[in-house]
C-alpha cells in the first residue's frame, strides 16, 4: 500500500524550509505523494465543533500556506513524489482558473499533479468568495465537468447552470492524459458523487468502519454509472497523532506509534485502499517528524 504525508503548511512547523525538508525526505523514503490543503481564513467568530459546542476553529489554521503555489515550489526541488491537494474547495474558485492552475502545476512537475477537491463547509469562506452555500452538491458536478473541459482539446466550451466558458483556447493543458480528480467525501452522498464524476475518493478515516463503507459505496456508484471501479483510487486521510511510543487502548484509528499504525493499515487492505495520507496533528519538532516518517515507512513495509 502507498503512503502519503501532509506537508507542514500550517501549524507549529509551517515554514518554507520545513515544507521542503519534509517533501524531500518523503521522496527519499519512497512515499508516493505529499499533500497540501486550503484554508482561506480563520474566522474570529466561534463555530459549532464536533461536540456541538461553539468554539473557534483550531489555531493551526491561523497560518496556512496556499496549496498550489506551495506544490509548484516543490516541483522544482523534487523529482518523483506526486503533488496533491487534500483538499482545495472547488466551489470557491472559478473552474477555468482552478483548471489552469492545476495544469500549470502538472507541467512544472512533469505530470505529478493530483487534483483533490472538496466542497467546503465554512460559511465565512463562502461569503468571502461570494459564492452561495446552496451551490454545494450539484455545483460540484459542474466544477469538475468545467475543469475537465478546460483540460481537453481546444476550443474549450462549457455551458452549465452556474458556469459558462465561451468557445476559447484555454492553456496550458496537463502533461497527464487524464489529470486525476479526487473528491473529499465523508458521507454516502459524497461517495456516490465521487463514484459518478471523479477518479478517486479521499475520505477521512474517522474510524475503522467508515473507510470500507465509503469505499464500497464509491465503487458501487461508479459501476452503476458505467465506469470501471478497478481504475479508480481510494486515498484515505488520517488526521491523527503519530508518536514514538505506543498509545495503547483508546487510540484513534491509524494513530499512535508506527507499529500500531502498521497494524491498522493492514486492516484496510481488504477494502481496496490505495494510499493512506498521514497528517500528524501533534507535530512539534521537525527532526522527530523526519524520524517518524522513516519509522512508519519501515513498519508499514514490513506489514503490508
C-alpha positions, 0 to 999 in steps of 0.5 A: 500500500502507498503512503502519503504525508501532509506537508507542514503548511500550517501549524507549529512547523509551517515554514518554507524550509520545513515544507521542503525538508519534509517533501524531500525526505518523503521522496527519499523514503519512497512515499508516493505523494505529499499533500497540501490543503486550503484554508482561506481564513480563520474566522474570529467568530466561534463555530459549532465543533464536533461536540456541538459546542461553539468554539473557534476553529483550531489555531493551526489554521491561523497560518496556512500556506496556499496549496498550489503555489506551495506544490509548484515550489516543490516541483522544482526541488523534487523529482518523483513524489506526486503533488496533491491537494487534500483538499482545495474547495472547488466551489470557491474558485472559478473552474477555468482558473482552478483548471489552469492552475492545476495544469500549470502545476502538472507541467512544472512537475512533469505530470505529478499533479493530483487534483483533490477537491472538496466542497467546503463547509465554512460559511465565512469562506463562502461569503468571502468568495461570494459564492452561495452555500446552496451551490454545494452538491450539484455545483460540484458536478459542474466544477469538475465537468468545467475543469475537465473541459478546460483540460481537453482539446481546444476550443474549450466550451462549457455551458452549465447552470452556474458556469459558462466558458465561451468557445476559447483556447484555454492553456496550458493543458496537463502533461497527464492524459487524464489529470486525476480528480479526487473528491473529499467525501465523508458521507454516502452522498459524497461517495456516490458523487465521487463514484459518478464524476471523479477518479478517486475518493479521499475520505477521512478515516474517522474510524475503522468502519467508515473507510470500507463503507465509503469505499464500497459505496464509491465503487458501487456508484461508479459501476452503476454509472458505467465506469470501471471501479478497478481504475479508480483510487481510494486515498484515505486521510488520517488526521491523527497523532503519530508518536514514538511510543505506543498509545495503547487502548483508546487510540484513534484509528491509524494513530499512535506509534508506527507499529500500531499504525502498521497494524491498522493499515493492514486492516484496510487492505481488504477494502481496496485502499490505495494510499493512506495520507498521514497528517500528524496533528501533534507535530512539534519538532521537525527532526522527530517528524523526519524520524517518524516518517522513516519509522512508519515507512519501515513498519508499514513495509514490513506489514503490508 
